[in-house]
Amino acid sequence: MENRLKIGITQGDVNGIGYETILKTFEDPMMYEFCIPVVYGSSKIASYHRKALDLQTHTDVIADAANAEPNRLNLVECNPGEVRIELGVASQESGKAAFEALERAVSDYRDGKIDAIVTAPINKATIHSESFSFPGHTEYLEDRLGDGQKALMILMNSTMRVALATVHEPIAQVAGSLTKELIVEKLEILHKSLKQDFAIEKPCIAVLALNPHAGDGGLLGREEEEIIRPAIEEAAAQKIQAFGPFPADGFFGSGDYRRFDAILAMYHDQGLIPLKAMDMEGGVNYTAGLPVVRTSPDHGTAYDIAGKGLASEDSMRQAIFAAIDIERNRRNEKEIHANPLKKLYFERRDDSERLRFDIPKE
């Protein structure tokens, strides 16, 4: 019986390196042992990239993701018309093509035709339209598939997992965006994700300070004392193991990040600069907190190297592996808790102690 997951992969910006990373990833036949890939995009565009890069990976066009076959790179046509390819150029046309692929993948996920979604990079400016008025994938997926649940962006590699309290706020607005309630909410989502998605029974979370030297007792800012520390204390009351706030420079510089299962950073660059400095090509962006499992390579469209054969597929490969692992962890966790034992007790009989299970009848 087929037990490989169907992983939907959106084409992203067609003038960037999305197709290059996808095609390079599935040049390795071993990848088909792990999943059934379903690319959402255009066979013509895929063929253009394949020929331009002299790659051997072929796609098999299918009418419906429900018909995806194992051991092949399935492709669902999302851009039936002509799409002009201008490698390395941001265009409204490429943004529209990226959106159409994303919409189809989301629709198929909602209909149960795929098990998880991996998104190739988009250009946020060109995809923006009346239909897509979001800062990025994270906010879009929260709106389309969240069912009222809040999303949390986690960037991860083989060294660390970094979650973000604020994501795409301008730096001048970060401090004003932070509240105790927001940080507690992010810690709750992160804690649940570490248990459910990463199978960590008792997660340990580090919380970074906002200001230099963690505010130096209020001399360099009051956010640590008035917002972040009270949030950590409230999370601790909920049995969430969160510690800090730690000054970011010393925390990363000393290697203390190795002692924690995840880190909650206060803003985008605070957490992502050290993560990307350590492993730029192997990072993965994961959208935690939602019913859907969605991952993405931790890089952009890379217009400067598009079509030159220089893009590494490592991050795309790791994004696919992460989606598979997380979806399987969720299923395992759900199965484990589906029929918990209601009562477990000891009974003495004939001077011997025997373990008995009291399983209520249906």
N, C-alpha and C positions, 0 to 999 in steps of 0.2 A: 504493500500500500504506500502511495506517495506521501512522504512526510516533509518534503522540502517546502519552505515557505515561499509564497509569491511576493516578490519585492518589486513594487512600482518605482521606477526611476524616471524623474522628469528631465527633459533635455536642457532646461535652463536657457541662458542667453545663447542663441545660436551663433553669435559672432565672437564668443569667448572660447574657453577651453573645455566646456562641459562635455561635448561629444568626444573630444580627444581622451579625456579621463575615462569615460564610459567604455569606449572601444578598446583602449589599452587594458582596462581591467579585465574585460572578457576575451582578450587574446589568450589568456591563461585558461585552458579547458578545465582545470581543477575548480574554477569558480562555480561551474554548473553543478558540482557535487554539493554545494552548500545552499543553493536557492534556485528558484525559477525566476529569472529576471524578466520584467515587463517594462520596456522603455516607452515613455509617452513623448512622441515627437513627430518626426517626418522622415520617411524612408529616403526621400530625395536629399534632405539636408544631411542625414547620416552618411549617405553614399558620397556626398561632396566632401565631407570631412575625411572619410576613409581613404578616398583617392588622393586628396591633398596631402595627407600624412603618410601615404603608402602603408596603410595598415591592412591586415588580412581578415579582420573581424567582420562577419556578415550578419545582417539582421533579417529576421523572418517576419513579414507583415502579417498581423492577425486582425480580424475585424472586432474582436472582443477579448478583453483580458481574461474572461472566463475560459477561453479556449487556449490559453498559454500552455505551451508544451515544455517539458524538461529538456535540458541539454541543448538549448538554443537561445539566442538572444532575440526574444519576442519584441515586436514593436507595434504599438497601437498608433494609427495615423491620427494626428490631432491638427495638422496644418495641411489640409487637402489642396489649397491653392498654391500659387508660386510665392515663395519667400526669398527675397534678395539677400544673399550672403555677402557681407562685407567684413571679413575677418579683422578683428581688432577695432571695429568701429561701433560706437553706441548708436542705436537707431530705434525709433518707435516701432518699426516693423519687427525687429528682433524681440523687443519687449512684448509685443502682442503675441508672438509665437510662443514665448515662454509662458505667458499667462494662460493661453489655450491648453497647453500641455498640463499645467498645474491644475486647472479646473477639471480636466478629464480624470486625472489621477485621484483627486479628492472625491469626485463623483463615484468612481469605481471602488474606492475604499469604503465609502458610505454604503454601497450596494454589496459589500462583502466579496468583491472579485479579487482583491489583493489584500495581503496581510499587514504590510507596512509600507512607508513611503521614504524614499531617498531623493533629495532634491539637488540637482546640479545648480551652480551659482547663477543668480539673476543680477541684473543691473536695476537697482531700486528706482532710479530716475526714469528709465525707459519703460518699465513695466507699470509705472504709476498711471492710473486712468480712473474714470468714473467707477469701473468695476473693481479696481485694485487701489484702494486709498490707504494702504497700510505701510508702516515703516519697513516691513520685511515679512519673510515667511512665517516667523513666530506669531506675529499678531494676526496675520491672515488665517492661519490654521486654528488659532484660538477662537476666532470668529466663526469659521466654517464647521469645525469639528469638535469644538470644546465642550458643547453641551453644558455651558455655564461654568466649566472649570477653568482655572487660571493657568496660563503657561509659564514655564520657567526655562530660560536659556541656560544650558550647561555646555561648556566647551571642555573637551577632554582629550587626553592622549595617554600614552603608556605610563606617564609620570604622575598626572594629577587630573582632578575634575574641578572645574571652576564654574560656579553659578553666579548669576548677575542680579543684584538687587534692582538696579536700573539698567536699561539696555541701550536705547538709542537717544537718550536725552542729551542735549547740548551740555557741555561741561559747566556752563554758567548756571544751569538749572538743576544740577544733580543734588546739591545740598537741600534745596527747597522741595525736592521730590521725595526725600527720605522721611519716613515716619516710622514710629515704633510698630504700628499695625502692618505696614508694608514689609518690614524686615521679618516680623513673626510669620507672616503669610509665606514669604519666600522660604524660610527655614522649615515650615511645615511641609511645603511641597517637596523641598529637597530631601528632607528626612524620609518621607514616604517613597520617593523615587529611589533612594539608595537601597531601601528594603525590598521594594517591589521589582524594580528594574535591574538592580545590580546584585541582588541576593546577599546584601550585607545585613546581618541580623541586628547588630547594634552599631549603627553608623556614628562616626565621630566627625563633627563639622567645625572648621575654623571660620571665624568671622573677622574680616578685615576692618580696620578703622578707616575713617574718611580722611582725617587730617594727618599731617606729618606728626610723628611721635605719638600717635593716638591722642592728639589734642593737648598733650603735656598738662593734664589735669585742668583743662579749660583755658590755658594760656593761648593755645593755637586753634581754638574752636571748641564749641560746646556739644557738638553732635554726638560724640562718644558717650558723654555723661548723661545727656538728656534723651537720646534716641536709641543708640546702638546697644549700650549696656543694659538698659531696661528691657529691650527686646530679647536679648540673650537670656535674661533672668526669667522672663515670661515663657520662653521656649523651654527652659530647664524645668519649669513647673509642669510642663506637658511631657516630661521625660524625654525631651530631645537633648542629646549631648552636643551642645554648642558651646564653644569657648572663644574668648577674645574680649574686646576687639584688639587685634594685633596690628602694629605698624607694618604696612605692606612691605617696605624696603627690607627691614630686618627679617621679616617672616620668610621671604623668598631667599634672601641672601644667606641666611643661616641654614637653609635646608629644612626648616621646621615643617614645610608643606608635606614632607614625607610621612609625618606622624598622623595625618588626617585622611579620612575617606573622601572628603570634599571640602571646598573652600567657597564661602560666600563673599564675593567682592562687591563693593559699593557701586562701582561704575565700570563701564566697558573696558577702557584701556588699563585700569588698575589690575585687572585679573588676566587680560588676554595678552598683554605685552610679555610678561614672563612665560606664559604658556607657549606662545608662538616662538619666543626666543629659544626655548629648549627643544621644540620639535615643530617646525613650521609645516612640514609636508605630511605628518601623520596625524594631525588633529582632526577631531570630529565635532560638529555642532549637533547637539541633541535637544529637542524640544520636549522637556519633561512636563508632567502634570496633566496631560491631555489623554483622552481615550486612545488616540492614534499614536503609533510609534513612528516618529519622523526624525531622520538624521540627515546630515549634509556634510560634504567636505568643508573643512575649515579654511577656505580660501575664496577669493572672489573670481570674477570673470577672467582676470589676467589678460586683458586685451593686448598688452605689450608683447606677449609670447604666443598669442593665438595663431594657430596654423603653422607654427615653426617646429613642431614635434618636440618641444622642450618641456612640456607640462608633465609633472609626475602624477601617476595614478594612485599613489599610496593613500592619500586622504580619501579618495572615492572608495577604494577597496575597504579601508577601515570603517567608513561610514556604512557600507553594506554589511560588514561583519557585525558592527554594533547594532544595527537594526535587527538582524537575525537573533543575536544574543538577548537583546532586551525583550523582544516579542516572546521568545522561548521562556525567559525568566518570568515574565508576566503570566504565561500559561501555567507554568509549574507552580507558581505561588497561588494562583487561583485554584488549581487542582488540590493542592495541599490543604487549603482552607475550605474546600467544598463540603466535606463531611467530617468535621472535627469530632473527636470523642467527647461525648457530653459529660461522662463521669468515669473516673478511674479510682479504684479503691482496693484495699487488701481485705481478704477474708480468711479467718483461721478455721482450719478443718483438719481433724485428726492430728492435733498438735503440730501441724506443718503450716507454714505461711505460703499461701498461693496467691498469685496475681490474677485478678479477674477484671474483665471489662464489662461495664454496664452500658450496653448499647440500646438506646430506646427503640422500640418498634415504631415503624412508620404508621 
